[in-house]
Amino acid sequence: MAKIEIFEPGRKSKNGFGGVKWIIAGAAALIVAACSVTIVPAGHTGVVLTLGKVSETSLSEGFHLKIPFIQEVQKMSNKIQVYETPASAVSSDMQTVSSTIAVNFRVSSDKSAELYKNVGMDYQTVLIAPVVQECMKSSTANYKAEKLITERAKVGDEVKSLLDETLNTYGIYIEKFNIVNFDFSQEFNNAIEAKQVAEQNLIKTRTEQQQALVIADTEAEKKVITAKANAEAILAEAQAQADSNKLINDSITSKVLMYEQLQKWDGKLPKVAGEDKGLLINVDVDDIDSTPDFSYTPPAATEAADSEEE
């Protein structure tokens, strides 16, 4: 026969108390189980702390067991991170230089535990920030303000090398260093602008002078070419005239001259003629078969010859 218990106020049931115990035990077991495992996400390293002491070994990505309530795991990122900050420095010519810089860095997984032990999780503020400022000042001091503008890439490479020398020992490696911009005082900017304007004007003046010289040289060459051509033309004309005169001179003979006289004679004899007066044209019978020899003896010359004979 079943036993019936009568519930009385203020009296606890034995079966109810036992159920609470099992619930508490189950919850405690779940808490212990949860504290016994850890998951390290991708791109991170798990730094194991045993009662606050950093273990020499670190946990890689994935699922791991740990001692509950005794061990704690700090997850440190090994991904590339970006640290951006303004920086102020002084150039070698005592110009104040304000700049914005961006540092791409990563933490080595092999040295994550050491970095956490020596620096902690706030390594950007404690370590990277002051080192970046110091390296930026050190490199900027080697350049004049104007050179910082034209050789910004070179300055960035130098700062990156300085950062590597200092931060690599902590397990921090610089992937890329960028100088986003340089900013100078208003007076310096005005001086740079004035200098650039002066240089542009000088370049323009030199260009115009060179163009004028080229034009002058071209005109001079044209004149030389024209003068040379005229001289050659005159020389050629003179040479042609000389050749013509020589040809004419070589072709003139006494017979030709007599022939020309006959061509121009009108056939009239002189009106005055005396004894033994010669004819205008002397005809030699011996020259009948050959080209006639024409000669002209003036009357005055004939009379003078007769007077000498008397």
C-alpha positions as CSV (number, residue, x, y, z in Angstrom):
1,M,0.0,0.0,0.0
2,A,1.4,3.3,-1.0
3,K,2.6,5.7,1.7
4,I,1.1,9.1,1.6
5,E,3.1,12.0,2.9
6,I,1.3,15.0,4.2
7,F,3.0,18.3,3.3
8,E,3.3,20.5,6.3
9,P,4.3,24.1,6.0
10,G,7.9,24.8,7.1
11,R,8.9,21.2,6.4
12,K,11.3,20.5,3.5
13,S,10.8,17.6,1.2
14,K,13.8,15.3,1.1
15,N,13.2,14.6,-2.6
16,G,13.0,18.4,-3.4
17,F,16.3,19.1,-1.7
18,G,18.0,16.3,-3.6
19,G,16.8,17.8,-6.9
20,V,18.3,21.2,-6.1
21,K,21.6,19.6,-5.3
22,W,21.7,17.9,-8.6
23,I,20.9,21.1,-10.3
24,I,23.7,22.9,-8.5
25,A,26.1,20.1,-9.2
26,G,25.2,20.1,-12.9
27,A,25.7,23.9,-13.1
28,A,29.0,23.6,-11.3
29,A,30.1,20.9,-13.7
30,L,29.2,23.0,-16.7
31,I,31.1,26.0,-15.2
32,V,34.1,23.8,-14.6
33,A,33.9,22.4,-18.1
34,A,33.6,25.8,-19.6
35,C,36.6,27.0,-17.7
36,S,38.6,24.0,-18.8
37,V,38.5,24.8,-22.5
38,T,39.6,27.8,-24.6
39,I,39.4,28.6,-28.3
40,V,42.2,30.7,-29.9
41,P,40.7,32.4,-33.0
42,A,42.5,32.6,-36.4
43,G,45.4,35.0,-36.6
44,H,46.0,35.0,-32.8
45,T,48.2,33.4,-30.3
46,G,47.1,32.2,-26.8
47,V,49.3,33.4,-24.0
48,V,48.8,31.0,-21.0
49,L,48.9,32.5,-17.6
50,T,49.1,30.1,-14.7
51,L,48.1,31.8,-11.5
52,G,49.3,35.1,-13.2
53,K,52.6,33.7,-14.3
54,V,53.3,33.8,-18.1
55,S,54.0,30.3,-19.4
56,E,56.9,29.8,-21.8
57,T,54.7,27.9,-24.3
58,S,51.8,29.6,-26.2
59,L,48.7,28.2,-27.7
60,S,48.2,28.2,-31.5
61,E,44.9,28.7,-33.3
62,G,42.1,26.3,-32.4
63,F,40.6,24.3,-29.4
64,H,42.6,23.8,-26.2
65,L,42.2,22.5,-22.7
66,K,43.4,24.4,-19.6
67,I,43.2,24.0,-15.9
68,P,40.1,25.7,-14.7
69,F,40.4,28.6,-12.3
70,I,44.2,28.1,-12.4
71,Q,45.1,29.0,-15.9
72,E,44.0,31.9,-18.0
73,V,44.6,32.5,-21.7
74,Q,45.2,36.0,-23.2
75,K,44.6,36.2,-26.9
76,M,47.1,38.3,-28.8
77,S,46.6,39.3,-32.4
78,N,49.2,38.4,-35.0
79,K,47.4,40.1,-37.8
80,I,48.7,43.2,-39.5
81,Q,47.5,46.2,-37.5
82,V,47.6,49.9,-38.4
83,Y,48.8,52.6,-36.0
84,E,48.2,56.1,-37.2
85,T,49.3,59.2,-35.3
86,P,50.4,62.8,-35.8
87,A,54.1,63.6,-35.4
88,S,56.0,66.8,-34.9
89,A,59.7,67.3,-35.7
90,V,62.3,69.9,-36.7
91,S,64.3,69.9,-39.9
92,S,68.0,70.6,-40.3
93,D,67.2,74.2,-41.3
94,M,65.2,74.7,-38.1
95,Q,61.7,74.5,-39.7
96,T,58.9,73.0,-37.7
97,V,57.5,70.0,-39.5
98,S,54.1,68.5,-38.7
99,S,53.1,65.2,-40.3
100,T,50.7,62.4,-40.1
101,I,52.2,58.9,-40.2
102,A,50.7,55.4,-40.5
103,V,52.5,52.3,-39.4
104,N,51.5,48.8,-40.5
105,F,52.9,46.2,-38.1
106,R,52.4,42.7,-36.8
107,V,53.3,40.8,-33.7
108,S,55.4,37.6,-34.1
109,S,53.6,34.6,-32.8
110,D,56.9,33.2,-31.4
111,K,57.4,36.3,-29.2
112,S,53.8,37.0,-28.3
113,A,54.3,35.6,-24.7
114,E,57.5,37.6,-24.2
115,L,55.8,40.8,-25.5
116,Y,52.9,40.3,-23.1
117,K,55.2,39.5,-20.2
118,N,57.5,42.6,-20.8
119,V,55.1,45.1,-22.2
120,G,51.5,43.9,-21.8
121,M,48.5,44.2,-24.1
122,D,48.7,47.9,-24.5
123,Y,52.0,47.7,-26.4
124,Q,50.8,50.3,-29.0
125,T,50.7,53.0,-26.4
126,V,53.6,51.8,-24.2
127,L,56.1,50.8,-26.9
128,I,55.2,51.7,-30.5
129,A,54.0,55.3,-30.0
130,P,57.2,56.7,-28.3
131,V,59.5,54.8,-30.6
132,V,57.7,56.1,-33.7
133,Q,58.0,59.7,-32.5
134,E,61.7,59.4,-31.7
135,C,62.6,57.7,-35.0
136,M,60.6,60.4,-36.9
137,K,62.5,63.2,-35.1
138,S,65.8,61.5,-35.7
139,S,65.3,61.1,-39.4
140,T,63.7,64.4,-40.1
141,A,66.6,66.3,-38.5
142,N,68.9,65.1,-41.3
143,Y,67.0,66.9,-44.0
144,K,66.1,70.5,-44.9
145,A,62.5,71.2,-45.0
146,E,62.4,71.5,-48.8
147,K,64.1,68.2,-49.2
148,L,61.5,66.5,-46.9
149,I,58.9,67.3,-49.6
150,T,60.9,66.0,-52.6
151,E,62.4,63.0,-50.8
152,R,59.5,61.9,-48.6
153,A,59.8,58.2,-49.8
154,K,63.5,58.1,-48.8
155,V,62.7,59.6,-45.4
156,G,60.0,57.0,-44.9
157,D,62.4,54.2,-45.7
158,E,64.9,55.5,-43.2
159,V,62.2,55.8,-40.4
160,K,61.1,52.2,-41.2
161,S,64.7,50.9,-40.8
162,L,65.0,52.7,-37.4
163,L,61.7,51.3,-36.2
164,D,62.8,47.8,-37.2
165,E,66.1,48.1,-35.3
166,T,64.2,49.0,-32.1
167,L,61.0,47.0,-32.3
168,N,62.1,43.7,-33.8
169,T,63.7,42.7,-30.5
170,Y,60.2,42.9,-28.9
171,G,58.7,40.7,-31.6
172,I,57.1,43.7,-33.5
173,Y,57.8,43.8,-37.2
174,I,57.1,46.8,-39.4
175,E,55.4,45.8,-42.7
176,K,55.0,49.3,-44.1
177,F,55.6,52.9,-43.0
178,N,53.8,55.8,-44.7
179,I,54.2,59.5,-44.3
180,V,50.7,60.6,-45.1
181,N,51.6,64.3,-45.4
182,F,54.0,67.0,-44.4
183,D,52.8,70.4,-43.1
184,F,54.9,73.5,-42.5
185,S,54.4,77.0,-41.2
186,Q,52.5,79.5,-43.3
187,E,55.7,81.6,-43.7
188,F,57.6,78.6,-45.1
189,N,54.8,77.7,-47.5
190,N,54.7,81.3,-48.8
191,A,58.5,81.2,-49.3
192,I,58.3,77.9,-51.2
193,E,55.5,79.3,-53.4
194,A,57.5,82.4,-54.2
195,K,60.5,80.4,-55.0
196,Q,58.6,78.2,-57.4
197,V,57.1,81.2,-59.1
198,A,60.6,82.7,-59.5
199,E,61.9,79.4,-60.9
200,Q,59.0,79.2,-63.4
201,N,59.6,82.8,-64.5
202,L,63.4,82.0,-64.9
203,I,62.6,78.9,-67.0
204,K,60.2,80.9,-69.1
205,T,62.8,83.7,-69.7
206,R,65.5,81.1,-70.6
207,T,63.1,79.4,-73.0
208,E,62.2,82.6,-74.7
209,Q,65.9,83.5,-75.0
210,Q,66.7,80.1,-76.5
211,Q,63.8,80.5,-78.9
212,A,65.1,83.9,-79.9
213,L,68.6,82.5,-80.5
214,V,67.2,79.7,-82.6
215,I,65.3,82.2,-84.7
216,A,68.4,84.4,-85.1
217,D,70.6,81.5,-86.0
218,T,68.0,80.4,-88.6
219,E,67.8,83.8,-90.1
220,A,71.6,84.1,-90.2
221,E,71.8,80.7,-91.9
222,K,69.2,81.8,-94.4
223,K,71.2,84.9,-95.2
224,V,74.4,82.9,-95.6
225,I,72.7,80.4,-97.9
226,T,71.2,83.3,-100.0
227,A,74.5,85.1,-100.2
228,K,76.3,82.0,-101.1
229,A,73.8,81.2,-103.8
230,N,74.0,84.7,-105.2
231,A,77.8,84.6,-105.2
232,E,77.7,81.2,-107.0
233,A,75.3,82.6,-109.5
234,I,77.5,85.7,-110.2
235,L,80.5,83.4,-110.5
236,A,78.7,81.1,-112.8
237,E,77.6,84.1,-115.0
238,A,81.1,85.6,-115.0
239,Q,82.5,82.2,-115.9
240,A,80.0,81.8,-118.7
241,Q,80.8,85.3,-120.1
242,A,84.5,84.6,-119.9
243,D,84.0,81.3,-121.7
244,S,81.9,83.1,-124.3
245,N,84.5,85.9,-124.8
246,K,87.3,83.3,-125.1
247,L,85.3,81.4,-127.7
248,I,84.6,84.6,-129.7
249,N,88.2,85.7,-129.4
250,D,89.5,82.4,-130.6
251,S,87.1,82.4,-133.6
252,I,88.0,85.9,-134.9
253,T,90.6,86.0,-137.8
254,S,91.6,88.6,-140.4
255,K,89.5,86.9,-143.0
256,V,86.5,86.9,-140.8
257,L,87.0,90.6,-140.2
258,M,87.3,91.3,-144.0
259,Y,84.2,89.3,-144.5
260,E,82.4,91.4,-142.0
261,Q,83.6,94.6,-143.8
262,L,82.4,93.3,-147.1
263,Q,79.0,92.5,-145.6
264,K,78.7,96.1,-144.3
265,W,80.3,97.9,-147.4
266,D,77.7,99.8,-149.5
267,G,79.7,99.3,-152.7
268,K,80.8,102.9,-153.1
269,L,84.5,103.9,-153.8
270,P,86.2,106.9,-152.2
271,K,85.5,110.1,-154.1
272,V,89.2,111.3,-154.0
273,A,91.7,109.1,-155.8
274,G,95.0,110.1,-157.4
275,E,97.7,108.4,-159.2
276,D,98.7,105.1,-157.7
277,K,95.9,105.6,-155.3
278,G,94.9,102.3,-153.9
279,L,91.5,100.9,-153.9
280,L,89.5,100.5,-150.9
281,I,89.9,96.7,-151.2
282,N,93.0,95.1,-152.5
283,V,92.3,92.0,-154.5
284,D,95.2,89.5,-154.9
285,V,94.8,87.3,-158.0
286,D,96.7,84.6,-156.1
287,D,94.0,84.6,-153.5
288,I,91.1,84.1,-156.0
289,D,91.0,80.4,-155.3
290,S,91.3,80.9,-151.5
291,T,89.4,83.1,-149.2
292,P,89.9,86.7,-150.3
293,D,92.1,88.9,-148.2
294,F,90.4,92.2,-147.7
295,S,92.4,95.2,-146.5
296,Y,91.6,98.8,-146.4
297,T,94.1,101.6,-147.0
298,P,92.9,105.1,-146.1
299,P,93.4,107.8,-148.8
300,A,95.3,110.0,-146.4
301,A,97.8,107.3,-145.8
302,T,98.4,106.9,-149.6
303,E,99.0,110.6,-150.2
304,A,101.5,110.7,-147.4
305,A,103.4,107.8,-149.0
306,D,103.5,109.6,-152.4
307,S,105.0,112.7,-150.8
308,E,107.8,110.7,-149.2
309,E,108.8,109.2,-152.6
310,E,109.0,112.6,-154.2
